[in-house]
Amino acid sequence: MKFAVRIAALSAGASLFACLSTAALAAQPAAPTPKKIAILIFEGVQIIDYSGPFEAFADAGYDVFAVGATRAPVTTAAGDGEKIIPKYTFDDAPQADLVVIPGGGYEAPADSPAVAWIKRESESAGHVMSVCNGAFTLANTGLLDGLTATTTAGNIARLRRDYPKLKVVNDVRVVDNGKILTTAGLSAGIDGALHMIEVMDGRDRAQSTALTMEYDWRPAGSYVRGLMADRMNPRPRADTFGEVKDFLVKGDGTHWETTRWFESPQSAADFFAVVKAAYEKAYAAPGPWAPGSVRAASTGPLASEWRFDDRDGAHWRMVLTVEPTTNDPHQYTIQMVTDRLG
């Protein structure tokens, strides 16, 4: 009899425990719905521009997906390119919390379906972020008007020239205007993604994501490509000189060397004349140099130099030389050496 009572008590206790456990589980808040991150992709999209943020947001536990004009595979930039198949199109993509606009070989014009989609999404999305020259697509939406922005270092001058309503800066990797975010080039998209993770879910989540990726995240931005000395160089179109065969760059904030190899049917003197004229024209146009400060001088039959002041009053010199290669009279080396003086 006692045994039967004990069994009954145990059964009652187990039932009560089960009820309490069920009630406790029911009382727990439901897991939050992962934030939705839509990444625009297109023919010629730069690989790291979309894949860097994709990795960061996915590691943070968000629902990340690619959106294209159609579901047809697109070919990425670099090498032979990789094929990506968008998960959604502009017509059926779910409303995102954040839209990411990478750069690459295409900048969507104001009347394009891509820009129309970004504008629609932005009405409900908490944030819109561009990476690299994706800033030009974002600028074409009008969402950047009156705001501060950045882009890849080589496109800073073009963004300033083509979009005078923007305040374009070159001294940070990430520019956060609140809802609208822009980043510098390429790997800076990872910094932008980590910054947005911090905005949406806190510094601990962002730091944990960076550690998971083994990424040396420095929110203060100790490395900024746009502050290197080649920011003072004019940028005439190199393909007007001939066929570009290769190039190398090196330097820091006060010294820069750019070496390019070209193939051209012209004589050395004629080739140099074309190159020199292109740089003279570029220096005559508005740039980071102070108006009226540019002074040119010939330093040899195939060499020239320009001295100028930047808009903060610092003194600079750029030396341009052309040299025929020894193994082919129609291949030339162009070297530009830029130095801050004093």
C-alpha contacts under 8 A as a table, 3 or more apart, distances in Angstrom:
res1	aa1	res2	aa2	distance
1	M	4	A	5.07
1	M	5	V	6.28
2	K	5	V	5.06
2	K	6	R	6.14
3	F	6	R	5.07
3	F	7	I	6.22
4	A	7	I	5.12
4	A	8	A	6.17
5	V	8	A	5.03
5	V	9	A	6.13
6	R	9	A	5.02
6	R	10	L	6.15
7	I	10	L	5.08
7	I	11	S	6.09
8	A	11	S	5.05
8	A	12	A	6.10
9	A	12	A	5.04
9	A	13	G	6.06
10	L	13	G	4.95
10	L	14	A	6.05
11	S	14	A	5.06
11	S	15	S	6.12
12	A	15	S	5.08
12	A	16	L	6.10
13	G	16	L	5.01
13	G	17	F	6.04
14	A	17	F	5.00
14	A	18	A	6.06
15	S	18	A	5.04
15	S	19	C	6.15
16	L	19	C	5.05
16	L	20	L	6.08
17	F	20	L	5.02
17	F	21	S	5.98
18	A	21	S	5.06
18	A	22	T	6.06
19	C	22	T	5.09
19	C	23	A	6.04
20	L	23	A	4.99
20	L	24	A	5.99
21	S	24	A	4.99
21	S	25	L	6.10
22	T	25	L	5.13
22	T	26	A	6.08
23	A	26	A	4.99
23	A	27	A	6.08
24	A	27	A	5.01
24	A	28	Q	6.41
25	L	28	Q	5.28
26	A	29	P	7.88
34	P	61	G	6.75
34	P	62	Y	4.99
34	P	63	D	5.76
35	K	62	Y	5.12
35	K	63	D	5.90
35	K	96	A	7.59
35	K	97	D	6.07
36	K	62	Y	6.16
36	K	63	D	4.76
36	K	64	V	5.95
36	K	65	F	7.88
36	K	95	Q	7.56
36	K	96	A	4.83
36	K	97	D	5.26
36	K	98	L	6.70
37	I	57	F	7.52
37	I	62	Y	6.96
37	I	63	D	6.05
37	I	64	V	4.65
37	I	65	F	6.39
37	I	96	A	5.55
37	I	97	D	6.05
37	I	98	L	5.00
37	I	99	V	6.01
37	I	100	V	7.37
38	A	64	V	6.09
38	A	65	F	5.30
38	A	66	A	5.89
38	A	67	V	6.44
38	A	96	A	5.79
38	A	97	D	7.93
38	A	98	L	6.34
38	A	99	V	4.89
38	A	100	V	6.16
39	I	50	Y	6.82
39	I	54	F	7.70
39	I	64	V	7.47
39	I	65	F	6.17
39	I	66	A	4.79
39	I	67	V	5.91
39	I	99	V	5.94
39	I	100	V	4.68
39	I	101	I	6.29
39	I	102	P	7.58
40	L	50	Y	7.94
40	L	66	A	5.91
40	L	67	V	4.98
40	L	68	G	6.02
40	L	99	V	7.55
40	L	100	V	6.25
40	L	101	I	5.46
40	L	102	P	6.78
41	I	45	V	6.05
41	I	50	Y	7.57
41	I	66	A	6.36
41	I	67	V	6.01
41	I	68	G	5.37
41	I	74	V	7.59
41	I	86	P	7.29
41	I	101	I	7.89
41	I	102	P	7.37
42	F	45	V	5.47
42	F	68	G	6.17
42	F	69	A	7.60
42	F	74	V	5.92
42	F	75	T	7.61
42	F	76	T	7.78
42	F	106	Y	7.48
43	E	74	V	5.01
43	E	75	T	5.26
43	E	76	T	6.18
43	E	77	A	7.87
43	E	105	G	7.31
43	E	106	Y	7.23
44	G	74	V	7.54
44	G	75	T	5.82
44	G	76	T	4.54
44	G	77	A	4.50
44	G	104	G	5.60
44	G	105	G	4.74
44	G	106	Y	6.54
45	V	49	D	7.58
45	V	50	Y	7.58
45	V	75	T	7.37
45	V	76	T	4.86
45	V	77	A	5.57
45	V	102	P	6.92
45	V	103	G	6.09
45	V	104	G	4.44
45	V	105	G	6.15
45	V	106	Y	7.19
46	Q	49	D	5.30
46	Q	50	Y	6.83
46	Q	76	T	5.98
46	Q	77	A	5.04
46	Q	78	A	7.25
46	Q	102	P	7.04
46	Q	103	G	5.84
46	Q	104	G	4.41
46	Q	105	G	7.37
46	Q	186	L	7.87
47	I	50	Y	5.86
47	I	51	S	5.90
47	I	76	T	6.05
47	I	77	A	6.37
47	I	78	A	7.46
48	I	51	S	4.93
48	I	52	G	5.11
48	I	186	L	5.84
48	I	187	S	6.60
48	I	189	G	7.86
49	D	52	G	6.01
49	D	53	P	7.05
49	D	102	P	5.05
49	D	103	G	6.22
49	D	104	G	7.84
49	D	131	V	6.04
49	D	132	C	7.08
49	D	185	G	7.80
49	D	186	L	5.22
49	D	187	S	7.06
49	D	189	G	5.94
50	Y	53	P	5.77
50	Y	54	F	6.03
50	Y	100	V	7.87
50	Y	101	I	7.91
50	Y	102	P	5.58
50	Y	189	G	7.87
51	S	54	F	4.78
51	S	55	E	5.98
52	G	55	E	5.33
52	G	56	A	6.42
52	G	187	S	6.95
52	G	189	G	6.39
52	G	190	I	5.23
53	P	56	A	5.05
53	P	57	F	6.02
53	P	189	G	5.90
53	P	190	I	5.11
53	P	192	G	7.63
53	P	193	A	5.26
54	F	57	F	5.40
54	F	58	A	5.97
54	F	64	V	6.56
55	E	58	A	5.21
55	E	59	D	6.03
56	A	59	D	5.21
56	A	60	A	6.28
56	A	190	I	6.71
56	A	193	A	6.32
56	A	194	L	6.72
56	A	209	T	6.60
56	A	210	A	7.49
56	A	213	M	7.35
57	F	60	A	5.02
57	F	61	G	6.63
57	F	62	Y	5.62
57	F	63	D	7.84
57	F	64	V	6.75
57	F	193	A	6.70
57	F	194	L	7.85
57	F	197	I	7.36
58	A	61	G	5.19
58	A	62	Y	5.26
58	A	63	D	6.71
58	A	64	V	6.11
59	D	62	Y	7.43
59	D	209	T	6.06
59	D	212	T	7.40
59	D	213	M	7.76
60	A	197	I	7.42
60	A	205	R	7.09
60	A	206	A	7.53
60	A	209	T	5.71
65	F	86	P	7.65
65	F	87	K	6.21
65	F	88	Y	7.57
66	A	85	I	7.89
66	A	86	P	4.94
66	A	87	K	5.50
66	A	88	Y	6.53
67	V	86	P	5.14
67	V	87	K	6.11
67	V	88	Y	4.84
67	V	89	T	5.22
67	V	90	F	6.59
67	V	93	A	6.81
68	G	71	R	6.52
68	G	86	P	5.51
68	G	87	K	7.95
68	G	88	Y	6.53
68	G	89	T	4.95
68	G	90	F	6.35
69	A	89	T	5.34
69	A	90	F	5.74
69	A	113	P	7.35
69	A	114	A	7.07
70	T	86	P	7.35
70	T	88	Y	7.61
70	T	89	T	5.23
70	T	90	F	7.56
71	R	85	I	6.03
71	R	86	P	5.22
71	R	87	K	6.83
71	R	88	Y	6.65
71	R	89	T	6.33
72	A	85	I	6.17
72	A	86	P	7.24
73	P	83	K	5.78
73	P	84	I	5.20
73	P	85	I	4.35
73	P	86	P	6.94
74	V	83	K	5.48
74	V	84	I	5.33
74	V	85	I	6.44
75	T	81	G	5.53
75	T	82	E	5.48
75	T	83	K	4.71
75	T	84	I	6.53
76	T	81	G	4.71
76	T	82	E	5.27
76	T	83	K	6.43
76	T	84	I	7.48
77	A	80	D	7.66
77	A	81	G	5.35
77	A	82	E	7.74
77	A	104	G	6.68
77	A	105	G	7.08
78	A	81	G	5.52
86	P	89	T	7.00
88	Y	91	D	7.87
88	Y	92	D	6.06
88	Y	93	A	4.99
89	T	92	D	5.51
89	T	93	A	5.65
90	F	93	A	5.81
90	F	113	P	7.80
90	F	114	A	7.51
90	F	117	W	6.01
95	Q	121	E	6.51
95	Q	124	S	7.44
95	Q	125	A	7.14
96	A	99	V	6.42
96	A	121	E	6.96
96	A	124	S	7.90
96	A	125	A	5.69
97	D	124	S	7.64
97	D	125	A	4.55
97	D	126	G	5.24
97	D	127	H	6.55
98	L	125	A	5.67
98	L	126	G	5.99
98	L	127	H	4.76
98	L	128	V	5.54
98	L	129	M	7.36
99	V	118	I	7.44
99	V	121	E	7.49
99	V	122	S	7.69
99	V	125	A	7.25
99	V	127	H	6.55
99	V	128	V	4.75
99	V	129	M	6.11
100	V	128	V	6.10
100	V	129	M	4.83
100	V	130	S	5.71
100	V	131	V	7.50
101	I	128	V	7.79
101	I	129	M	6.08
101	I	130	S	4.47
101	I	131	V	6.12
101	I	134	G	5.39
101	I	135	A	7.67
101	I	137	T	7.57
101	I	138	L	7.27
102	P	130	S	5.77
102	P	131	V	4.72
102	P	132	C	6.57
102	P	133	N	7.25
102	P	134	G	4.82
103	G	106	Y	7.14
103	G	107	E	7.33
103	G	130	S	7.67
103	G	131	V	5.90
103	G	132	C	5.22
103	G	133	N	4.58
103	G	134	G	3.99
103	G	135	A	7.54
104	G	107	E	7.62
104	G	132	C	7.95
104	G	133	N	6.78
104	G	134	G	7.34
107	E	133	N	7.47
107	E	134	G	6.66
107	E	136	F	6.06
107	E	137	T	5.06
108	A	112	S	6.07
108	A	114	A	6.41
108	A	115	V	6.43
108	A	136	F	7.68
108	A	137	T	4.96
108	A	140	N	7.36
109	P	112	S	5.44
109	P	115	V	7.02
109	P	137	T	6.62
109	P	140	N	6.04
110	A	115	V	6.02
110	A	116	A	7.92
110	A	137	T	7.81
110	A	140	N	4.81
110	A	141	T	6.04
111	D	115	V	6.87
111	D	116	A	7.29
112	S	115	V	5.40
112	S	116	A	6.41
113	P	116	A	4.99
113	P	117	W	6.10
114	A	117	W	5.13
114	A	118	I	6.27
115	V	118	I	5.07
115	V	119	K	6.19
115	V	137	T	7.04
115	V	138	L	7.63
115	V	140	N	7.09
115	V	141	T	5.74
116	A	119	K	5.22
116	A	120	R	6.26
116	A	141	T	7.66
117	W	120	R	5.10
117	W	121	E	6.11
118	I	121	E	5.13
118	I	122	S	5.98
118	I	141	T	7.44
119	K	122	S	5.12
119	K	123	E	6.69
119	K	141	T	6.42
119	K	143	L	7.98
120	R	123	E	5.62
120	R	124	S	7.78
121	E	124	S	5.90
121	E	125	A	5.77
122	S	125	A	4.86
122	S	126	G	7.35
122	S	127	H	7.16
122	S	128	V	6.69
125	A	128	V	7.24
126	G	179	K	6.22
127	H	178	G	7.71
127	H	179	K	4.56
127	H	180	I	5.82
127	H	181	L	7.41
128	V	179	K	6.37
128	V	180	I	5.08
128	V	181	L	6.15
129	M	180	I	6.02
129	M	181	L	4.54
129	M	182	T	5.53
129	M	183	T	7.73
129	M	192	G	7.78
130	S	133	N	7.73
130	S	134	G	5.09
130	S	135	A	5.28
130	S	138	L	6.62
130	S	181	L	6.44
130	S	182	T	4.80
130	S	183	T	6.25
130	S	189	G	7.96
131	V	134	G	5.22
131	V	135	A	6.52
131	V	151	T	7.07
131	V	182	T	6.16
131	V	183	T	5.07
131	V	184	A	6.41
131	V	185	G	6.28
131	V	186	L	6.92
131	V	188	A	7.29
131	V	189	G	5.27
131	V	192	G	7.88
132	C	135	A	6.39
132	C	151	T	4.81
132	C	152	T	4.68
132	C	182	T	7.94
132	C	183	T	6.16
132	C	184	A	5.14
132	C	185	G	3.88
132	C	186	L	5.82
132	C	188	A	7.76
132	C	189	G	7.40
133	N	136	F	5.69
133	N	137	T	7.62
133	N	151	T	5.61
133	N	152	T	6.08
133	N	155	N	7.09
133	N	185	G	7.20
134	G	137	T	5.25
134	G	138	L	6.32
134	G	151	T	7.72
135	A	138	L	4.89
135	A	139	A	5.90
135	A	149	A	7.74
135	A	150	T	7.31
135	A	151	T	6.03
135	A	182	T	6.51
136	F	139	A	4.92
136	F	140	N	6.22
136	F	159	L	7.20
137	T	140	N	5.11
137	T	141	T	6.85
138	L	141	T	5.38
138	L	142	G	7.25
138	L	143	L	6.77
138	L	144	L	6.80
139	A	142	G	5.45
139	A	143	L	6.41
139	A	144	L	5.30
139	A	145	D	7.14
139	A	163	Y	7.49
140	N	143	L	7.82
141	T	144	L	7.52
142	G	145	D	5.45
143	L	180	I	7.54
144	L	147	L	5.35
144	L	148	T	7.57
144	L	149	A	7.49
144	L	166	L	6.73
144	L	180	I	7.28
145	D	165	K	5.42
145	D	166	L	5.72
146	G	165	K	5.40
146	G	166	L	5.33
146	G	167	K	7.14
147	L	165	K	7.76
147	L	166	L	5.51
147	L	167	K	6.14
147	L	177	N	6.90
148	T	166	L	5.89
148	T	167	K	4.53
148	T	168	V	5.77
148	T	169	V	7.10
148	T	175	V	6.96
148	T	177	N	7.02
149	A	166	L	6.69
149	A	167	K	6.17
149	A	168	V	4.95
149	A	169	V	6.24
149	A	175	V	5.99
149	A	181	L	7.67
149	A	182	T	5.76
149	A	183	T	7.77
150	T	156	I	6.91
150	T	168	V	5.50
150	T	169	V	5.39
150	T	170	N	6.22
150	T	172	V	7.78
150	T	173	R	7.72
150	T	174	V	7.49
150	T	175	V	6.69
150	T	182	T	5.88
150	T	183	T	5.91
150	T	184	A	5.77
151	T	155	N	6.36
151	T	156	I	6.04
151	T	159	L	7.73
151	T	170	N	7.78
151	T	182	T	6.96
151	T	183	T	5.86
151	T	184	A	4.33
151	T	185	G	5.98
152	T	155	N	5.51
152	T	156	I	6.56
152	T	183	T	7.74
152	T	184	A	4.57
152	T	185	G	3.87
152	T	186	L	7.39
152	T	226	G	7.44
153	A	156	I	5.51
153	A	170	N	6.99
153	A	184	A	6.90
153	A	185	G	6.80
153	A	225	R	6.14
153	A	226	G	4.58
153	A	231	R	7.44
154	G	157	A	7.42
154	G	226	G	7.87
154	G	231	R	7.79
155	N	158	R	5.19
155	N	159	L	6.12
156	I	159	L	5.26
156	I	160	R	6.30
156	I	168	V	7.04
156	I	169	V	7.54
156	I	170	N	6.78
156	I	226	G	7.94
157	A	160	R	5.15
157	A	161	R	6.16
157	A	287	G	7.23
158	R	161	R	5.03
158	R	162	D	5.94
159	L	162	D	5.33
159	L	163	Y	5.76
159	L	168	V	7.06
160	R	163	Y	5.61
160	R	164	P	5.93
160	R	166	L	7.11
160	R	167	K	7.46
160	R	168	V	5.82
161	R	164	P	6.20
163	Y	166	L	5.83
164	P	167	K	7.52
169	V	172	V	7.27
170	N	224	V	7.89
170	N	226	G	4.88
170	N	227	L	6.49
171	D	224	V	6.25
171	D	226	G	6.05
171	D	227	L	5.86
172	V	175	V	6.96
172	V	184	A	7.48
172	V	221	G	6.53
172	V	224	V	5.91
172	V	226	G	7.75
173	R	183	T	5.48
173	R	184	A	4.95
173	R	185	G	7.99
173	R	188	A	5.87
173	R	191	D	7.40
173	R	192	G	7.86
173	R	221	G	6.30
173	R	223	Y	7.98
173	R	224	V	5.95
174	V	181	L	7.27
174	V	182	T	6.00
174	V	183	T	4.43
174	V	184	A	6.47
174	V	188	A	7.27
174	V	191	D	7.08
174	V	192	G	5.87
175	V	181	L	5.66
175	V	182	T	5.28
175	V	183	T	6.14
176	D	179	K	7.59
176	D	180	I	6.40
176	D	181	L	4.62
176	D	182	T	6.76
177	N	180	I	5.26
177	N	181	L	5.92
178	G	181	L	7.10
181	L	192	G	7.78
182	T	192	G	7.57
183	T	188	A	5.91
183	T	189	G	6.05
183	T	191	D	7.92
183	T	192	G	6.05
184	A	188	A	5.37
184	A	189	G	7.18
185	G	188	A	5.47
185	G	189	G	6.92
186	L	189	G	5.89
187	S	190	I	5.60
187	S	191	D	7.26
188	A	191	D	5.00
188	A	192	G	6.25
189	G	192	G	4.87
189	G	193	A	6.15
190	I	193	A	5.03
190	I	194	L	6.17
191	D	194	L	5.13
191	D	195	H	6.01
191	D	217	W	6.89
191	D	219	P	7.38
192	G	195	H	5.01
192	G	196	M	6.21
193	A	196	M	5.08
193	A	197	I	6.22
194	L	197	I	4.98
194	L	198	E	6.24
194	L	206	A	5.39
194	L	207	Q	7.85
194	L	209	T	7.56
194	L	210	A	7.19
195	H	198	E	5.07
195	H	199	V	6.25
195	H	206	A	7.13
195	H	219	P	7.45
196	M	199	V	4.84
196	M	200	M	6.03
197	I	200	M	5.15
197	I	201	D	5.59
197	I	202	G	6.75
197	I	203	R	7.72
197	I	205	R	6.88
197	I	206	A	5.31
198	E	201	D	5.30
198	E	202	G	4.18
198	E	203	R	4.64
198	E	204	D	7.48
198	E	205	R	6.57
198	E	206	A	5.02
199	V	202	G	5.87
199	V	203	R	7.70
201	D	205	R	6.11
201	D	206	A	7.51
202	G	205	R	5.60
202	G	206	A	6.53
203	R	206	A	5.07
203	R	207	Q	5.96
204	D	207	Q	5.14
204	D	208	S	5.98
205	R	208	S	5.11
205	R	209	T	6.15
206	A	209	T	5.08
206	A	210	A	6.24
207	Q	210	A	5.06
207	Q	211	L	6.22
207	Q	217	W	7.71
208	S	211	L	5.15
208	S	212	T	6.16
209	T	212	T	5.01
209	T	213	M	6.27
210	A	213	M	5.10
210	A	214	E	6.05
210	A	215	Y	5.14
210	A	216	D	7.04
210	A	217	W	6.25
211	L	214	E	4.77
211	L	215	Y	6.11
211	L	216	D	7.77
212	T	215	Y	7.73
218	R	221	G	5.46
218	R	222	S	6.78
221	G	224	V	6.58
224	V	227	L	5.79
224	V	228	M	7.69
225	R	228	M	5.76
226	G	231	R	6.49
227	L	231	R	6.70
227	L	253	G	5.97
228	M	231	R	5.99
228	M	251	G	7.28
228	M	252	D	5.16
228	M	253	G	4.09
228	M	254	T	7.04
228	M	255	H	7.98
228	M	256	W	7.63
229	A	232	M	6.01
229	A	233	N	7.84
229	A	251	G	7.22
229	A	252	D	6.02
229	A	253	G	4.55
229	A	254	T	5.10
229	A	255	H	5.61
229	A	256	W	5.56
229	A	338	T	6.87
229	A	339	D	7.24
229	A	340	R	7.72
230	D	233	N	5.12
230	D	255	H	7.91
230	D	256	W	5.87
230	D	338	T	6.93
231	R	288	P	7.80
232	M	288	P	6.14
232	M	289	W	7.11
232	M	310	D	7.78
232	M	338	T	7.87
233	N	318	M	7.66
233	N	338	T	7.47
234	P	279	Y	6.82
234	P	282	A	5.66
234	P	283	Y	6.35
234	P	287	G	7.54
235	R	238	A	7.90
235	R	279	Y	7.86
235	R	282	A	6.95
236	P	278	A	6.13
236	P	279	Y	6.56
236	P	282	A	6.23
237	R	240	T	5.85
237	R	241	F	7.93
238	A	241	F	5.71
238	A	242	G	7.53
238	A	244	V	7.39
239	D	242	G	5.49
239	D	243	E	6.09
239	D	244	V	6.47
241	F	262	F	7.51
241	F	264	S	7.40
241	F	271	F	7.30
241	F	274	V	6.86
241	F	275	V	6.40
242	G	262	F	5.94
242	G	263	E	5.69
242	G	264	S	5.06
243	E	262	F	5.38
243	E	263	E	5.13
243	E	264	S	6.68
244	V	247	F	7.95
244	V	260	R	7.26
244	V	261	W	6.03
244	V	262	F	4.64
244	V	263	E	6.65
245	K	260	R	7.55
245	K	261	W	5.29
245	K	262	F	5.37
245	K	263	E	6.91
246	D	260	R	5.85
246	D	261	W	5.27
246	D	262	F	7.45
247	F	258	T	7.41
247	F	259	T	5.49
247	F	260	R	4.21
247	F	261	W	6.16
248	L	258	T	6.01
248	L	259	T	5.21
248	L	260	R	6.54
249	V	256	W	7.48
249	V	257	E	5.69
249	V	258	T	4.58
249	V	259	T	6.33
250	K	256	W	5.90
250	K	257	E	5.44
250	K	258	T	6.79
251	G	254	T	7.68
251	G	255	H	5.35
251	G	256	W	4.16
251	G	257	E	6.09
252	D	255	H	5.50
252	D	256	W	6.19
253	G	256	W	7.72
254	T	338	T	7.87
254	T	339	D	5.70
254	T	340	R	5.12
255	H	337	V	7.46
255	H	338	T	5.65
255	H	339	D	4.60
255	H	340	R	6.57
256	W	336	M	7.94
256	W	337	V	5.73
256	W	338	T	5.09
256	W	339	D	6.61
257	E	335	Q	7.08
257	E	336	M	5.73
257	E	337	V	4.60
257	E	338	T	6.49
258	T	335	Q	5.65
258	T	336	M	5.15
258	T	337	V	6.56
259	T	333	T	6.87
259	T	334	I	5.70
259	T	335	Q	4.49
259	T	336	M	6.55
260	R	333	T	5.74
260	R	334	I	5.21
260	R	335	Q	6.51
261	W	331	Q	7.03
261	W	332	Y	5.69
261	W	333	T	4.62
261	W	334	I	6.34
262	F	331	Q	5.57
262	F	332	Y	5.21
262	F	333	T	6.43
262	F	334	I	7.76
263	E	330	H	5.73
263	E	331	Q	4.41
263	E	332	Y	6.31
264	S	271	F	7.50
264	S	330	H	5.36
264	S	331	Q	6.28
264	S	332	Y	7.64
265	P	330	H	5.57
266	Q	270	D	5.89
266	Q	271	F	5.58
266	Q	330	H	6.88
267	S	270	D	5.23
267	S	271	F	5.96
267	S	330	H	7.24
268	A	271	F	5.10
268	A	272	F	6.07
268	A	302	L	7.85
268	A	322	V	7.81
268	A	323	E	7.62
268	A	324	P	6.61
268	A	330	H	7.91
268	A	332	Y	7.76
269	A	272	F	5.21
269	A	273	A	6.19
269	A	301	P	7.64
269	A	302	L	6.93
270	D	273	A	5.03
270	D	274	V	6.40
271	F	274	V	5.29
271	F	275	V	6.38
272	F	275	V	5.08
272	F	276	K	5.92
272	F	302	L	6.09
272	F	322	V	6.24
273	A	276	K	5.17
273	A	277	A	6.03
274	V	277	A	5.24
274	V	278	A	6.28
275	V	278	A	5.19
275	V	279	Y	6.49
276	K	279	Y	5.24
276	K	280	E	6.15
276	K	304	S	7.61
277	A	280	E	5.01
277	A	281	K	6.17
278	A	281	K	5.22
278	A	282	A	6.21
279	Y	282	A	4.86
279	Y	283	Y	6.05
280	E	283	Y	5.22
280	E	284	A	6.23
281	K	284	A	5.09
281	K	285	A	6.60
282	A	285	A	5.33
283	Y	286	P	7.39
283	Y	287	G	7.38
283	Y	294	V	7.18
286	P	289	W	7.55
286	P	291	P	7.27
287	G	290	A	7.62
288	P	310	D	5.82
288	P	311	R	6.30
289	W	293	S	7.09
289	W	294	V	7.39
289	W	308	F	6.38
289	W	309	D	5.59
289	W	310	D	4.22
289	W	311	R	5.79
290	A	293	S	5.56
290	A	294	V	7.71
290	A	308	F	7.31
290	A	309	D	5.60
290	A	310	D	5.11
290	A	311	R	4.78
290	A	313	G	7.75
291	P	294	V	7.49
293	S	307	R	7.76
293	S	308	F	4.99
293	S	309	D	5.75
294	V	306	W	6.57
294	V	307	R	5.72
294	V	308	F	4.38
294	V	309	D	7.22
295	R	306	W	5.51
295	R	307	R	5.19
295	R	308	F	6.24
296	A	304	S	7.34
296	A	305	E	5.80
296	A	306	W	4.42
296	A	307	R	6.50
297	A	304	S	5.84
297	A	305	E	5.44
297	A	306	W	6.42
298	S	301	P	7.72
298	S	303	A	6.31
298	S	304	S	4.39
298	S	305	E	6.37
299	T	302	L	7.95
299	T	303	A	5.34
299	T	304	S	5.04
299	T	305	E	6.75
300	G	303	A	4.80
300	G	304	S	6.71
302	L	321	T	5.83
302	L	322	V	5.46
302	L	323	E	7.20
303	A	319	V	7.36
303	A	320	L	5.59
303	A	321	T	4.32
303	A	322	V	6.46
304	S	319	V	5.95
304	S	320	L	5.31
304	S	321	T	6.58
305	E	317	R	6.96
305	E	318	M	5.54
305	E	319	V	4.27
305	E	320	L	5.93
306	W	317	R	5.67
306	W	318	M	5.27
306	W	319	V	6.54
307	R	315	H	7.41
307	R	316	W	5.66
307	R	317	R	4.40
307	R	318	M	6.51
308	F	315	H	5.97
308	F	316	W	5.39
308	F	317	R	6.49
309	D	312	D	7.69
309	D	313	G	5.49
309	D	314	A	5.36
309	D	315	H	4.51
309	D	316	W	5.87
310	D	313	G	5.36
310	D	314	A	5.45
310	D	315	H	6.60
310	D	316	W	7.35
311	R	314	A	7.52
314	A	340	R	7.30
314	A	341	L	7.54
315	H	340	R	5.95
315	H	341	L	5.29
315	H	342	G	7.16
316	W	338	T	7.26
316	W	339	D	5.71
316	W	340	R	4.46
316	W	341	L	5.37
317	R	338	T	5.73
317	R	339	D	5.42
317	R	340	R	6.55
317	R	341	L	7.03
318	M	336	M	6.62
318	M	337	V	5.55
318	M	338	T	4.32
318	M	339	D	6.51
319	V	335	Q	7.96
319	V	336	M	5.61
319	V	337	V	5.22
319	V	338	T	6.52
320	L	334	I	7.22
320	L	335	Q	5.82
320	L	336	M	4.69
320	L	337	V	6.74
321	T	334	I	5.79
321	T	335	Q	5.37
321	T	336	M	6.69
322	V	332	Y	6.62
322	V	333	T	5.62
322	V	334	I	4.65
322	V	335	Q	6.57
323	E	332	Y	5.57
323	E	333	T	5.13
323	E	334	I	6.62
324	P	328	D	7.60
324	P	329	P	6.09
324	P	330	H	7.17
324	P	331	Q	5.95
324	P	332	Y	4.39
324	P	333	T	6.22
325	T	328	D	5.76
325	T	329	P	6.38
325	T	330	H	7.83
325	T	331	Q	5.70
325	T	332	Y	5.60
325	T	333	T	6.80
326	T	329	P	6.93
328	D	331	Q	5.52
329	P	332	Y	7.72
